[in-house]
């Protein structure tokens, strides 16, 4: 990658130079997170997303301008300069902050493009970077990412990035919205629209009464990156899960107590669907039998597009939670993307079928997104979304308030005399209710394993912030990894089961290669760790049969990939 120094002016933009422009980030709160290279950064990925940022942050609707943002050549044709502002939140600790832009390359995606790194003022003054002053690589392909680098973890700042356009291009000036007025009648009316179904009240009211009596109550969340807290700064206290948990403590904790009898379990893993969530459930929610949550909130409405079963895994996960001996209430939460999309229509029939509480963030916010402030808009997309997928602190607050509204409505309601019925035909499917995790720490007594060339352990894993922790926890640390030095022998597992899923590691590293997965000698899938191309967990079904029988699973590096790495994170099996 070409490291190009910035040679342009360090002064603010000349006020006499009138150029049209728009924001890519506007008054966005960022947080310095520790990375494996020892740096503390906030990274904003741009590949395929820059035009969406221009739409919701900058209000850009011109299709020609949006199209130019898809490539480096188009970006430089359109953009004259970038204006960057950084305002550190802690005035007493003015650390150094650097802004960087990385372009992905054509020849070698992460190595042959341009990288610029620029020192920034931290008092909110604008730093202007003129593109013509930068030496760009001829191999630049697409804008890859922005990053803000700090000298300490946990530093918070509010940043904006504005693109000033070359002559001949013009966009309408987007008005700055007034702050969201929480607590107004209009805000409360918006929140009330989120109550898709109050559902059977028996289980949720029982949890509330336990809390009022001072008994231990556990609220658990399972989902994707929004449940992990993506977009919230700081992630562990500004995420919707922590905020809704705090609201429940204040509303229903024992009077005069400190609320320590109400506990939080947060198990969101970015980029993963219920297909992986159901495998993680025993480990991450039940904590392998150590926890019995009273309330379980399931949030996969924007993650399950990749669910191979189109809802069977989701309903299986819901039933897995509902059928616990302590009879927890399961709340279905439907979040939303900036393009107004989610899978509520596919997944809500599960909630209607079992009469579960359902909360739709989509129903609350999407219609009012289309209104002006004069017409009744309460929160804009720019205020709600941190990026095209994840909420800002404001968005996470809206989500928490939607859950709190369900709590309030249930508390005001009469308790249902009869509990829900789960012992009936599923609406989509229940094939995976009894799925369990198998990994290097748990396979004995379940399967026979010969690791072969997959005898190493991968420690470069997907890290996520669990519970109320500000630090990441590695996902699937008890794994099997093949490396260049491992040799060509296959991983072999013999197991008696009727259903089996493989969990493997995705990676953006060129050191990783594809592996072939055979079941009983037949190739069933070639697992490509670069299909998603960033470090996280991927689940795929190997077989789904009606009867239990013995199967032999073989995993070997694909032809020509024998000198590459591949990590088997684990398996999900149904006996």
N, C-alpha and C positions, 0 to 999 in steps of 0.2 A: 504494500500500500504506500502510495506517495504521501509523505508528510509535507504539507505545503504551509509555509509561514505566511502570516497576514502582514502585508506591507502598507496597507491603507491607513487613513487617518484614525487616530484614537479618539478624536473629539466627537461630540454629538453631531448629528446630521445638520447640515446647513439649513437654517429655517427658511432661507430664501429659495431653496430648491424645492419646488412643488412637484411631488410625484404621487401618483395614485398608489395605494397599497392596501394590504389586508393582513389580518392576524392569522398566524398558524397556531400560536398559543396566546391566550389572553388572560392575564392575571391568574395564572395557574400556579397552585401551590405544589412544590416539589420537595422531595426528601432525599438526602444522601444515604444510599444503601451500600453496605460493604460488598465488594465484588471479589472474585477469586484471584484477580490480578493485584489485589491489595489496594485498589482505588475505592473511593466513595462517590458514587455517581447516581444520577437519575437519568435513565435512558428512554428516549422517545423514538420508537421505531417508525419508519416512514414508508418502507417498501409496500406499495399498493395502497397506502393509507393517506398519502399527502393530500390528494384531492378531497378526501372526506374531511380532513382537518380544515381545508380551505372553505368547505361548505358550511360546517357548523361553527367554526371559530371566526371565520372571516365573512360569512354570508355570501360567498362567491357562487354565482349561478351560471356564469358564462362557460359554455361547454368547451370552447376553444382554449380558454385559460386553464380549465381543469385538466384537459388532455395534455397540455404542455408540462404539467407537474408530474407526469408519469415517467419521465426520463431525464437524465442529467442534461442532455442537449436542449431539451425543451425548457428545463428549469433555467438554464443560463440564457436562453433566448427571451424568456419572460421576465426574469428577476434582475434588477439593477443592483440592489443591495439588500442586506438584512439588518434590521434594527433589533438589538437584543437588550433587554432590561432585566436586571436581577436586584431584588430587594431582600436582603437577609432579614429574617425575623428576629434574631437575637442581636441587638445593637451592641451588646457588651462583648461580643466575640466575633469580630469581623474577619472571617477566614477568607483565604483566597478562593476565587471561583473561576473556572475556565469553561468556556463553551466550545464544543466541538461538533463538526459535521463530518460524517463519513459517507462517501459514495461507494456503493458496491461495484465491483469491477466485472467486466465481460469475461476476461480470461480466467481469473481466480476470484470468485465473488468477494471474499473477505480480505484479499491481499493485494489486488491490482488496482483498486480505485484510489481516490484522493481522500486524505484526512487533514482537516484544518483544526487547529486548537488555538483559542483566542482568550487572553485574560479579560475579565469583565469587572467593571465597577460593581459594588454591592449596595449602592445607596439608591437604586432605582433610576439612575441616569442611563440614557440610551447609548449603547455602543453600536456604531454603524460599520458594517463590513461590506465593502464594495467588491462585487464578484470579479470585476475586471482586474483587480489588484492581486488575484490569487492565481498561482500556476496550477492548472488542473491537469490530471492525468488523461491522456488520450484514450485510456481504457475504461473511463467512467461509464457506467451503464445506467443505474437508477439511484436516486437518493436513498441512502440506507438508514441512517439514524442521526438524530441530534442527541447530545449528551451534555449534562452539566456536571462538572467534576469539582468536588469539595475536598478540604483537607481533614475532614472528620466525619464520622458516621452520625446520622441523626440530624444533621443540619437541615433547617427548613428555610425555604425562600419562596417568594412570589415572583414569577418570571413571565415575560411576554416575548414573543418573536413575531416581528412584523416584516413582511416581504414588500419592498418598494419596487415598482414595476418600471421596465424600460419604456421609453417613448413609444407611443402607438398602442399601449395597453392601458385600460382604465377599468376600474370597478367602482360601484357605488360605495360611499362611505357608510359603514355599519354603525348604527347608533349604540352607544354604551347603555346597557340596561341598568336600571336602578337595582339596589340589592333586593334579594328575595325577602318578602315580608312574612316571616313565619308567624303563625298564630292568628292571622286575619281570617275573617269569614270566608274570603275567596280561597285562602290556603286550605282551610279545613274542608271546604267543599271539594277541592281537588283530592285531598287525602281520602275522603269518604268514598270516592269512586273506585278506590282500590279494593274494596271488599267484594270480591267476586262471589264468595260463598262463606257465610258464617259457619256452616256445617254443624254437625252434632257437637253440642257444648259439653257433654259429660266429662270428657277427659281433660279438656283445657280448664274447666272450672275446678276440677279436682286438684290440678297442679296449683292453681291460684290459692285454693284453701290451704293446701300444704304449706305454701309460702307464708301465708298470713299466720299460721300456727307456729312458725319458726322452724319447721321441719326442713330438711335438706331437699332442695329442688335443683335439678340440672337442666339447663337449656342447651341444646346441641344444634349445630348448623352443619350441613354437608352440602357442597356445591362446587362451583368452579372458581374462577379468579375473582369474581365480584364478592363471593363469600370469603375468599382469602383476604379481601380488602383492597384489591387493586384500585388505584385512583385516590384512595384515602391517604391523607398526610397529617400526622403519622398514621401508618397503616393499622396499628394495633388498637388505637383508641378512637379513631375517626371513622372506622368501617361501620357499616350498618349493623353487623352482627353484634359488635360490642355495644353500640348505642342502644339497640333494642333490648339487649340484656340489661343494661343500666336502667332503662325505662321500666322494665318489668320489676327490677329490684325496688325502685322508688315507689311503684304503684302497688305492689303486693307483698313486699317484705314485711316481716313482723314489725309492728309499731314499736318504736324505741330501740330496735336492734340495728346493727350495722350492716345488715344484708349479707354477711359472710356465709349464711346458710344457703344462698342461691349461687349456683356455680355455672361456669361457662365452658362449653366445649365448642371450639371452632375448627372445622376441618374442610376448608375450601382449598382445592388444588387447581391452579390455573390451567386452562387449556384441556380439561378432561371432562368427559361426559359421565352419565350415570352408569355406563358400562364399566367404568373403573370405580365409580363411587360405591357400587354394590360390593365390589371385592374389598374395598378399604373399610367397609362399615364396621365390621367386628373389631378391627385394629384401631381405627381412628375415632369412632363414636363410642362403641362399647368398651374400648380400651381392654380388649381381650377378657371381658367379664368383670372388670373392676368398676365399671360405671353402668348405671341404669337411668338414662335420661328420661325426664318426665315430659319434655317438649322437644320434638325433633322438627327442624325447619329444613325443607329440601328445596334447593335452588339450582335447577339444571335447565331452565327454560331457554337459555341462550347457548348452552353447551352441547345439547343432545342432537344437533344436526349430524354428528358423526356416529351416533348410536346405530350399529348395524341392524338392530332388532326393531327400530322405529317405535319404541315404547315398551317393549317387553322387559328390557333391563330396568327402565324407570319404574314400572309397576311392580316388578320384583323387589326393587329397593324399598319402595313404599310399604309393601307387605312385610318385608323383612323387619322394618322398624315397627309397624303396627302390631305384629304378632308377638312382640316381646312379652315376657311374663308379667311385667309391671304395667302393661297397657298404656304406653305413652300416647300423647296426642301428636299427630303428624300434620304439619302445616305446609301446604304447597305454596311456594313463592315464585312468581313469574316476573323476572327482571326483563329488561329491554335494551336493545342496541340503539345507536343513534339513527339508524335507518328505519326505526319504528318496528323492528322485527323481533319476534320470539316464537317459541313453539307452543304457545298456550293452547291453540286449537287442537294440537295433537295430544298434549299431556293433561289438560283439564278434565277430559272424560274419566280419568282415574280418580280425581277428586270427587266428581259428581257420583261416580259409582259407589264409593264408600262414604259419601257425605262428609268429606273432610273440609276443614277450614282452608280457604284459598284466598291469597292476596295477590293482586295483579298491579304491579308498578306500571305496566303498559297502560292499563285502563285509566290509571290516575293521571298520567302526564301527557300521553300522545296527542289527544284531541286539543288540549290547551297549548301544546307546542305550536299549533298552526295559527294561533291568534296573536294579534298585536296586544300591547299593554292596554290600549284603549278598549279592545274587544274582550279582555279578561284573561290575558296570559298571566300566569303566576310565576313560572320559572321557565327560562329559555333553555334551548339545547346547549348553548354555550355555558350556561350556569350549571346545568345538570350533569353534563358529560365532561370527563377528563380527557378522553379520547373517544374514538368511535365505538368502543366496547364498554368502557368502565365509567362509573360515576365519579364526580368530584366529591369533596366533603359535603357540599350542598346536596348532591344527588344521594349520597349515603344517608344523610339526615332525612331526606324525603322517604327513602326506603324504610328506615327505622320507624318513622312516624306512621307509615302504612301498617306495619306490624302492630304498633301500639294501638292504632285504631281498632284492629281486630280484637286485641286484648280488652279494650274498653267496651266494645259492643258485646263481647261474650260475657263480661262481668255484669253488664246491665240485663242480660237475657236470663230467661228461666232455664234451669238445667234440664236437659233431656232425660227422661226416665230410663230409657234403654240405651245401651252402648251400641256402637256401630257393629255391623256384621262383616267379617272378612272371609268367612268360610263359604264362598260362593264362586261361581265361575268368574274368571278375570275378564276385564273389558278389553285388554290388549294381550296380556300374557303374564304368566308367573313362573316361567321355566327356571329362573335363577334365584328364587327366594332363598334357597339353602346354599348358595355359593360361599366358598371359603377361600381364604388366601393360603397359597403354598409358596414358600420361599426357602432359602438356604437354612433358615432357622427353624422351619416347621415341617419339612417334608418327611422326616423319619416317622415310620408307622403309617404313612399315607401312600408313599410312592418309593420306588427304588430309583436312585439317581446315580448315573456315572457322568461326572462333569466333563471328562475328556479335556479338550482344549479350552473349555470355558471354566477354568479352575481359579481364575482371579476374581477379585472384588473391585467394583467400580466405586470410587468415592466422589467423583465429579457428578453429582446428582442434582435433581430438581429440589431446591430448598423452598419451603413455604412457611409462612408465619402462622403457627397453630395457636389456638386458644387466645390468650391476651398477650402472647409473647411478641416483642418487637424483632426478634431474631428468627432466622429460618431453621426449619427442621428438615433433614434429608429424607427424601421419599424413597422407600424400598432399599434400605442400605444392605439387606441380606440377599445379595444378588449373585449371579454368576456372569463373569465377563471373559470374553475372548480378546486376546491382544495379538500384536504382530509376533510376539515370541512364544505364543501358546501352542503352536503346531496346528495340524489340520484335523485332528480327531474330533468327532462330533460329541455334542451333549446328547445323552440318551436318558429317557425317563420311562419307566413302566408304571402305569397307574390304572386302577379300577375306578372308572367313573363314566357317567353318561353325558357330561358336559364339561368342556375345558376351554379356558381362555388363556392366551399368552399375554403377559405384560412385558413390554420391552421399552428400552430407552430411545427416544428421539434425540438427535444431536445435530448441531450445525457444524461440528468439527469434521474436517476432511479425513481425520484418522479413522472415522467410523464407516463401515460398509454394510451391505445387505447380507441377510442370512436366510437360508431356505429352511422351512419347517415342514417336516414330513410326519404323517400319522399313519402307522402301520404300513410304512413303505411308500405311501402316496404323498406327493407334494401337495400341500393344501394352501400355502401362502409363502411368498417371498417378502420378508419383513424388511422394509426400507427405512432406516433411521433418519433419512433426509426428506421424507415426504412432508414433514412439518418444519423441520430444519432448525429447531431450537431445543434446548435441553429440557425435556419433560417426559411424562409417562404416557404410553400408548397401549391400549388393550385391543385385542383382536380375538374373535371366536375361532377356535380350531375345530371343534365339533359340537353338535347339539343333537343328542340322540334320546330316545325314549327309555332305553334299557341300559343298565350298568353292565359294562364288560371291560375286559382288559384291553388297554391300548398301549402301544409303544410310540413314544414321541421322540423324534430325532431332530436336532437343530444343528446345521452345519453352515459354514460360511459359503456364500455363493461363489461360483466359479470366477476366478480373478480377484476375489476379495479376501483371500486367505491371510493376507498380511494386514488386514484391517481389524478394528475393534467392533465388538457387538456385545450389548449387555442384556441378558435375560433378567429382568427385575423380579419376576415371579410368575405365578399362575393363579387363576381362579378356577376352582373345580366344584362340581356337584356330584356327590356320590350316587 
